Amino acid sequence: MGKTGFRLDQVLKYRKEMEKVSKVEFAEASQELENANTLLKCEEEKVSRLDSEFMNRQQEGITAQELQIYSSFFRMKSVDFKCQRTNIGLLDHEVTRKRETLIDASKGKKMLESLEKKSVREMQRQIAEKEKNLMEEIAIRGRK
């Protein structure tokens, strides 16, 4: 029993620890998703700038070899983007899963905290009842 007399105190401590772990895992997964999105945007901006450069080069005149290099690069980046978007989808799913785990851990902890509060109130009520009975008995003995 803990200091409050709550019989499930060890379970509550465990639930609090599980909530902390879930918070950390959720934060890490969220950060990983944010990093992947940032990387994709950065790469898309680079390709956009290179596409503008390619358009300018076409207007000035471009060799067949340079055209082939640009074309290969754009195809490669297209595949990279597709892979990165798939990865982002998986990371998003993982963040959702971690969020649900965190919500479940928080619910479990809150439920036990509620039980602890009820237990403390009941214990206080019992103590008050015992004190009342003791005072009544002292009063009755004092009248005799």
N, CA, C and O of each residue as an XYZ file, in Angstrom:
576
protein
N       0.831     -1.190      0.000
C       0.000      0.000      0.000
C       0.869      1.244      0.000
O       1.918      1.281      0.643
N       0.431      2.250     -0.717
C       1.146      3.520     -0.785
C       0.785      4.392      0.394
O       0.096      3.955      1.315
N       1.240      5.600      0.365
C       1.012      6.527      1.466
C      -0.467      6.862      1.649
O      -0.879      7.267      2.737
N      -1.264      6.698      0.602
C      -2.689      7.011      0.698
C      -3.511      5.786      1.062
O      -4.708      5.906      1.325
N      -2.898      4.611      1.084
C      -3.635      3.402      1.363
C      -4.307      2.840      0.121
O      -5.152      1.951      0.228
N      -3.954      3.333     -1.034
C      -4.535      2.881     -2.296
C      -3.924      1.536     -2.662
O      -2.711      1.418     -2.832
N      -4.783      0.520     -2.784
C      -4.298     -0.840     -3.028
C      -3.658     -1.010     -4.402
O      -2.828     -1.900     -4.586
N      -4.025     -0.184     -5.357
C      -3.505     -0.308     -6.727
C      -2.399      0.707     -7.017
O      -2.182      1.093     -8.166
N      -1.719      1.125     -5.984
C      -0.685      2.155     -6.137
C       0.426      1.718     -7.089
O       0.899      2.517     -7.897
N       0.845      0.458     -7.001
C       1.907     -0.029     -7.891
C       1.430     -0.053     -9.342
O       2.193      0.243    -10.260
N       0.174     -0.406     -9.535
C      -0.386     -0.418    -10.894
C      -0.438      1.008    -11.437
O      -0.132      1.241    -12.606
N      -0.823      1.957    -10.595
C      -0.870      3.362    -11.005
C       0.528      3.859    -11.382
O       0.687      4.554    -12.385
N       1.520      3.512    -10.600
C       2.901      3.908    -10.927
C       3.313      3.326    -12.283
O       3.946      4.002    -13.094
N       2.946      2.068    -12.513
C       3.265      1.420    -13.779
C       2.566      2.135    -14.935
O       3.173      2.379    -15.977
N       1.290      2.469    -14.746
C       0.533      3.163    -15.796
C       1.130      4.538    -16.091
O       1.188      4.953    -17.248
N       1.568      5.234    -15.065
C       2.203      6.544    -15.271
C       3.489      6.391    -16.076
O       3.779      7.191    -16.965
N       4.246      5.363    -15.754
C       5.496      5.115    -16.490
C       5.206      4.755    -17.946
O       5.909      5.200    -18.853
N       4.171      3.950    -18.163
C       3.805      3.576    -19.528
C       3.347      4.805    -20.310
O       3.619      4.912    -21.506
N       2.660      5.728    -19.651
C       2.234      6.951    -20.332
C       3.458      7.784    -20.730
O       3.504      8.340    -21.827
N       4.444      7.865    -19.836
C       5.667      8.616    -20.158
C       6.366      8.001    -21.366
O       6.793      8.715    -22.273
N       6.480      6.684    -21.374
C       7.132      5.988    -22.494
C       6.361      6.239    -23.787
O       6.956      6.494    -24.833
N       5.041      6.166    -23.708
C       4.207      6.404    -24.888
C       4.360      7.830    -25.403
O       4.371      8.053    -26.614
N       4.478      8.799    -24.493
C       4.672     10.196    -24.897
C       5.983     10.350    -25.659
O       6.036     11.025    -26.686
N       7.036      9.721    -25.151
C       8.345      9.807    -25.801
C       8.293      9.156    -27.181
O       8.794      9.719    -28.154
N       7.692      7.976    -27.266
C       7.603      7.280    -28.551
C       6.785      8.080    -29.558
O       7.138      8.147    -30.735
N       5.689      8.688    -29.096
C       4.860      9.503    -29.978
C       5.640     10.718    -30.467
O       5.582     11.062    -31.648
N       6.367     11.364    -29.564
C       7.156     12.542    -29.942
C       8.238     12.174    -30.957
O       8.473     12.909    -31.916
N       8.889     11.042    -30.744
C       9.933     10.599    -31.675
C       9.336     10.295    -33.053
O       9.900     10.686    -34.075
N       8.209      9.607    -33.078
C       7.570      9.270    -34.357
C       7.104     10.543    -35.071
O       7.240     10.664    -36.289
N       6.557     11.481    -34.309
C       6.112     12.748    -34.905
C       7.293     13.518    -35.489
O       7.192     14.091    -36.574
N       8.402     13.528    -34.770
C       9.588     14.228    -35.247
C      10.131     13.573    -36.505
O      10.555     14.259    -37.436
N      10.118     12.252    -36.534
C      10.596     11.535    -37.717
C       9.722     11.854    -38.936
O      10.232     12.045    -40.039
N       8.407     11.911    -38.727
C       7.490     12.265    -39.815
C       7.743     13.692    -40.282
O       7.779     13.961    -41.482
N       7.917     14.596    -39.342
C       8.191     15.998    -39.701
C       9.492     16.116    -40.490
O       9.560     16.854    -41.474
N      10.520     15.393    -40.063
C      11.807     15.412    -40.777
C      11.657     14.876    -42.203
O      12.234     15.426    -43.141
N      10.881     13.800    -42.361
C      10.684     13.223    -43.694
C       9.928     14.203    -44.595
O      10.255     14.340    -45.774
N       8.929     14.876    -44.049
C       8.184     15.877    -44.840
C       9.075     17.047    -45.229
O       9.003     17.539    -46.355
N       9.914     17.492    -44.302
C      10.835     18.590    -44.573
C      11.830     18.204    -45.664
O      12.111     18.993    -46.567
N      12.354     17.000    -45.576
C      13.301     16.509    -46.584
C      12.641     16.460    -47.962
O      13.243     16.868    -48.955
N      11.413     15.964    -48.022
C      10.701     15.895    -49.302
C      10.488     17.292    -49.882
O      10.725     17.511    -51.069
N      10.054     18.213    -49.073
C       9.834     19.579    -49.557
C      11.126     20.205    -50.056
O      11.144     20.871    -51.091
N      12.189     19.994    -49.327
C      13.495     20.539    -49.718
C      13.929     19.969    -51.073
O      14.381     20.704    -51.950
N      13.785     18.667    -51.226
C      14.157     18.029    -52.489
C      13.256     18.500    -53.637
O      13.724     18.702    -54.758
N      11.975     18.672    -53.352
C      11.060     19.165    -54.390
C      11.442     20.580    -54.820
O      11.369     20.912    -56.003
N      11.847     21.406    -53.868
C      12.293     22.770    -54.205
C      13.547     22.739    -55.065
O      13.672     23.517    -56.011
N      14.476     21.846    -54.745
C      15.698     21.720    -55.547
C      15.361     21.309    -56.979
O      15.914     21.856    -57.933
N      14.466     20.360    -57.122
C      14.082     19.895    -58.457
C      13.356     21.011    -59.203
O      13.531     21.169    -60.411
N      12.552     21.774    -58.493
C      11.843     22.889    -59.128
C      12.837     23.920    -59.669
O      12.684     24.426    -60.781
N      13.854     24.220    -58.862
C      14.886     25.166    -59.332
C      15.641     24.596    -60.539
O      15.938     25.315    -61.493
N      15.938     23.323    -60.483
C      16.649     22.687    -61.588
C      15.761     22.642    -62.832
O      16.255     22.766    -63.952
N      14.469     22.466    -62.639
C      13.542     22.474    -63.771
C      13.529     23.848    -64.442
O      13.493     23.951    -65.668
N      13.558     24.901    -63.622
C      13.630     26.261    -64.181
C      14.924     26.450    -64.963
O      14.942     27.039    -66.044
N      15.995     25.937    -64.391
C      17.292     26.027    -65.069
C      17.232     25.254    -66.392
O      17.758     25.711    -67.407
N      16.604     24.110    -66.373
C      16.465     23.294    -67.574
C      15.678     24.044    -68.661
O      16.048     24.019    -69.835
N      14.605     24.699    -68.258
C      13.794     25.474    -69.216
C      14.632     26.602    -69.838
O      14.576     26.833    -71.046
N      15.391     27.283    -69.014
C      16.264     28.353    -69.519
C      17.308     27.793    -70.485
O      17.590     28.388    -71.525
N      17.868     26.658    -70.132
C      18.890     26.041    -70.991
C      18.287     25.615    -72.326
O      18.943     25.706    -73.364
N      17.050     25.156    -72.301
C      16.399     24.746    -73.549
C      16.220     25.951    -74.479
O      16.398     25.846    -75.693
N      15.872     27.076    -73.896
C      15.686     28.275    -74.713
C      17.005     28.753    -75.307
O      17.032     29.275    -76.422
N      18.081     28.581    -74.580
C      19.400     29.013    -75.051
C      19.991     28.019    -76.042
O      20.838     28.361    -76.867
N      19.528     26.799    -75.939
C      20.081     25.742    -76.786
C      20.791     24.726    -75.903
O      21.640     25.089    -75.089
N      20.454     23.489    -76.061
C      20.987     22.443    -75.187
C      21.444     21.273    -76.061
O      20.818     20.960    -77.074
N      22.520     20.647    -75.663
C      23.023     19.499    -76.421
C      22.213     18.260    -76.070
O      21.530     18.213    -75.048
N      22.303     17.265    -76.935
C      21.575     16.014    -76.713
C      22.069     15.329    -75.437
O      21.281     14.731    -74.704
N      23.360     15.416    -75.179
C      23.929     14.788    -73.987
C      23.395     15.462    -72.722
O      23.048     14.782    -71.757
N      23.326     16.796    -72.724
C      22.793     17.517    -71.565
C      21.309     17.196    -71.372
O      20.835     17.055    -70.245
N      20.589     17.085    -72.484
C      19.170     16.741    -72.417
C      18.985     15.365    -71.787
O      18.080     15.152    -70.981
N      19.847     14.447    -72.164
C      19.773     13.094    -71.615
C      20.100     13.112    -70.110
O      19.462     12.401    -69.334
N      21.070     13.904    -69.703
C      21.437     14.006    -68.280
C      20.267     14.566    -67.471
O      19.915     14.032    -66.420
N      19.673     15.641    -67.970
C      18.510     16.225    -67.269
C      17.375     15.206    -67.182
O      16.759     15.035    -66.130
N      17.110     14.541    -68.290
C      16.023     13.572    -68.341
C      16.245     12.439    -67.342
O      15.320     12.051    -66.629
N      17.438     11.920    -67.288
C      17.767     10.843    -66.337
C      17.609     11.326    -64.897
O      17.086     10.612    -64.041
N      18.066     12.537    -64.651
C      17.965     13.099    -63.307
C      16.505     13.244    -62.887
O      16.146     12.884    -61.766
N      15.665     13.765    -63.773
C      14.248     13.961    -63.439
C      13.536     12.622    -63.214
O      12.690     12.513    -62.326
N      13.878     11.599    -64.019
C      13.292     10.273    -63.812
C      13.708      9.712    -62.452
O      12.887      9.169    -61.712
N      14.990      9.853    -62.142
C      15.501      9.358    -60.870
C      14.809     10.063    -59.697
O      14.423      9.414    -58.724
N      14.656     11.364    -59.785
C      14.011     12.128    -58.717
C      12.541     11.748    -58.592
O      11.993     11.725    -57.490
N      11.907     11.453    -59.713
C      10.507     11.034    -59.678
C      10.362      9.746    -58.857
O       9.447      9.623    -58.042
N      11.258      8.802    -59.075
C      11.249      7.553    -58.313
C      11.561      7.838    -56.839
O      10.914      7.283    -55.951
N      12.537      8.691    -56.580
C      12.886      9.059    -55.203
C      11.692      9.676    -54.480
O      11.430      9.356    -53.321
N      10.976     10.555    -55.163
C       9.807     11.207    -54.549
C       8.724     10.188    -54.224
O       8.093     10.246    -53.170
N       8.521      9.253    -55.146
C       7.516      8.224    -54.926
C       7.880      7.400    -53.684
O       7.019      7.105    -52.855
N       9.149      7.035    -53.563
C       9.612      6.275    -52.396
C       9.462      7.090    -51.109
O       9.026      6.573    -50.080
N       9.825      8.358    -51.184
C       9.733      9.223    -50.010
C       8.275      9.404    -49.585
O       7.983      9.421    -48.389
N       7.372      9.538    -50.530
C       5.943      9.687    -50.192
C       5.407      8.399    -49.558
O       4.586      8.448    -48.642
N       5.871      7.258    -50.046
C       5.483      5.976    -49.446
C       5.996      5.906    -48.012
O       5.283      5.481    -47.102
N       7.238      6.330    -47.828
C       7.833      6.349    -46.495
C       7.046      7.286    -45.569
O       6.795      6.954    -44.410
N       6.668      8.433    -46.078
C       5.881      9.388    -45.286
C       4.538      8.771    -44.899
O       4.070      8.955    -43.775
N       3.919      8.038    -45.826
C       2.658      7.361    -45.513
C       2.827      6.354    -44.385
O       1.983      6.261    -43.494
N       3.924      5.600    -44.428
C       4.201      4.628    -43.365
C       4.466      5.331    -42.040
O       3.988      4.896    -40.992
N       5.226      6.415    -42.091
C       5.514      7.174    -40.875
C       4.237      7.796    -40.299
O       4.058      7.847    -39.082
N       3.368      8.260    -41.173
C       2.094      8.834    -40.719
C       1.254      7.761    -40.019
O       0.633      8.019    -38.987
N       1.246      6.576    -40.587
C       0.523      5.460    -39.970
C       1.122      5.144    -38.596
O       0.391      4.885    -37.640
N       2.435      5.168    -38.506
C       3.123      4.897    -37.235
C       2.785      5.965    -36.196
O       2.568      5.646    -35.027
N       2.739      7.231    -36.618
C       2.374      8.318    -35.699
C       0.950      8.103    -35.191
O       0.678      8.286    -34.005
N       0.054      7.720    -36.077
C      -1.335      7.455    -35.672
C      -1.393      6.323    -34.661
O      -2.122      6.404    -33.672
N      -0.632      5.277    -34.904
C      -0.595      4.132    -33.986
C      -0.034      4.544    -32.621
O      -0.566      4.154    -31.581
N       1.036      5.330    -32.633
C       1.636      5.794    -31.380
C       0.679      6.730    -30.632
O       0.618      6.703    -29.403
N      -0.066      7.555    -31.372
C      -1.044      8.451    -30.749
C      -2.121      7.628    -30.043
O      -2.505      7.935    -28.914
N      -2.602      6.586    -30.712
C      -3.628      5.730    -30.114
C      -3.098      5.024    -28.867
O      -3.812      4.892    -27.873
N      -1.851      4.574    -28.922
C      -1.230      3.935    -27.761
C      -1.132      4.932    -26.608
O      -1.403      4.587    -25.458
N      -0.747      6.158    -26.919
C      -0.657      7.194    -25.888
C      -2.025      7.492    -25.288
O      -2.150      7.643    -24.073
N      -3.044      7.578    -26.123
C      -4.402      7.843    -25.632
C      -4.851      6.714    -24.702
O      -5.419      6.968    -23.640
N      -4.593      5.467    -25.107
C      -4.962      4.329    -24.257
C      -4.221      4.363    -22.928
O      -4.806      4.103    -21.876
N      -2.930      4.685    -22.980
C      -2.136      4.760    -21.740
C      -2.656      5.872    -20.840
O      -2.727      5.705    -19.623
N      -3.016      6.997    -21.428
C      -3.544      8.121    -20.639
C      -4.885      7.763    -20.011
O      -5.146      8.104    -18.857
N      -5.732      7.076    -20.769
C      -7.035      6.664    -20.232
C      -6.852      5.712    -19.053
O      -7.519      5.843    -18.027
N      -5.951      4.765    -19.211
C      -5.692      3.808    -18.121
C      -5.187      4.501    -16.873
O      -5.602      4.178    -15.760
N      -4.292      5.452    -17.061
C      -3.748      6.193    -15.916
C      -4.842      7.029    -15.257
O      -4.966      7.038    -14.032
N      -5.628      7.724    -16.061
C      -6.692      8.576    -15.516
C      -7.734      7.755    -14.761
O      -8.253      8.191    -13.733
N      -8.034      6.569    -15.276
C      -8.996      5.707    -14.604
C      -8.478      5.323    -13.210
O      -9.225      5.367    -12.232
N      -7.205      4.949    -13.129
C      -6.635      4.578    -11.840
C      -6.514      5.783    -10.911
O      -6.702      5.654     -9.702
N      -6.204      6.949    -11.465
C      -6.155      8.156    -10.636
C      -7.536      8.466    -10.065
O      -7.661      8.896     -8.919
N      -8.561      8.247    -10.868
C      -9.932      8.451    -10.404
C     -10.264      7.472     -9.279
O     -10.854      7.854     -8.268
N      -9.881      6.206     -9.464
C     -10.098      5.214     -8.412
C      -9.338      5.588     -7.138
O      -9.838      5.399     -6.029
N      -8.128      6.118     -7.310
C      -7.330      6.530     -6.151
C      -8.034      7.660     -5.402
O      -8.099      7.639     -4.173
N      -8.561      8.643     -6.129
C      -9.273      9.754     -5.485
C     -10.495      9.246     -4.729
O     -10.767      9.681     -3.610
N     -11.231      8.320     -5.351
C     -12.401      7.746     -4.682
C     -11.971      6.994     -3.425
O     -12.632      7.076     -2.390
N     -10.877      6.273     -3.519
C     -10.360      5.516     -2.381
C      -9.966      6.453     -1.246
O     -10.256      6.176     -0.083
N      -9.309      7.556     -1.577
C      -8.895      8.533     -0.568
C     -10.132      9.154      0.082
O     -10.183      9.305      1.302
N     -11.123      9.512     -0.728
C     -12.356     10.094     -0.171
C     -13.058      9.100      0.751
O     -13.550      9.476      1.815
N     -13.104      7.842      0.347
C     -13.741      6.811      1.173
C     -12.980      6.629      2.479
O     -13.585      6.495      3.543
N     -11.660      6.625      2.400
C     -10.842      6.485      3.602
C     -11.070      7.678      4.531
O     -11.189      7.503      5.743
N     -11.132      8.880      3.975
C     -11.386     10.077      4.782
C     -12.778     10.020      5.411
O     -12.967     10.429      6.557
N     -13.744      9.514      4.657
C     -15.095      9.378      5.183
C     -15.124      8.400      6.346
O     -15.780      8.651      7.357
N     -14.412      7.284      6.206
C     -14.361      6.279      7.267
C     -13.686      6.843      8.519
O     -14.131      6.603      9.642
N     -12.613      7.590      8.306
C     -11.916      8.200      9.450
C     -12.828      9.193     10.143
O     -12.898      9.218     11.371
N     -13.528     10.013      9.367
C     -14.455     10.986      9.950
C     -15.566     10.279     10.709
O     -15.969     10.731     11.781
N     -16.064      9.175     10.166
C     -17.118      8.391     10.834
C     -16.604      7.824     12.156
O     -17.301      7.868     13.170
N     -15.381      7.291     12.138
C     -14.794      6.740     13.369
C     -14.582      7.839     14.400
O     -14.850      7.640     15.585
N     -14.102      8.999     13.956
C     -13.904     10.122     14.878
C     -15.239     10.569     15.473
O     -15.322     10.875     16.663
N     -16.266     10.604     14.652
C     -17.599     11.001     15.110
C     -18.105     10.023     16.163
O     -18.607     10.426     17.212
N     -17.964      8.723     15.866
C     -18.398      7.701     16.817
C     -17.612      7.801     18.122
O     -18.180      7.667     19.206
N     -16.311      8.034     18.013
C     -15.473      8.167     19.204
C     -15.898      9.378     20.034
O     -15.982      9.305     21.260
N     -16.160     10.474     19.360
C     -16.594     11.690     20.069
C     -17.950     11.469     20.745
O     -18.174     11.942     21.859
N     -18.858     10.748     20.066
C     -20.158     10.447     20.656
C     -19.990      9.567     21.886
O     -20.655      9.785     22.899
N     -19.110      8.578     21.807
C     -18.881      7.690     22.948
C     -18.272      8.459     24.108
O     -18.648      8.240     25.260
N     -17.326      9.368     23.818
C     -16.726     10.197     24.867
C     -17.799     11.080     25.498
O     -17.821     11.257     26.716
N     -18.670     11.623     24.692
C     -19.742     12.475     25.200
C     -20.705     11.692     26.069
O     -21.154     12.187     27.102
N     -21.030     10.454     25.652
C     -21.953      9.604     26.431
C     -21.307      9.219     27.750
O     -21.974      9.229     28.785
N     -20.020      8.877     27.737
C     -19.311      8.502     28.971
C     -19.172      9.732     29.904
O     -19.203      9.606     31.129
N     -19.025     10.878     29.310
C     -18.904     12.086     30.113
C     -20.196     12.442     30.823
O     -20.149     13.097     31.864
N     -21.324     12.048     30.315
C     -22.628     12.345     30.938
C     -22.927     11.394     32.083
O     -23.721     11.732     32.961
N     -22.327     10.236     32.101
C     -22.611      9.251     33.144
C     -21.940      9.533     34.416
O     -22.096      8.779     35.376
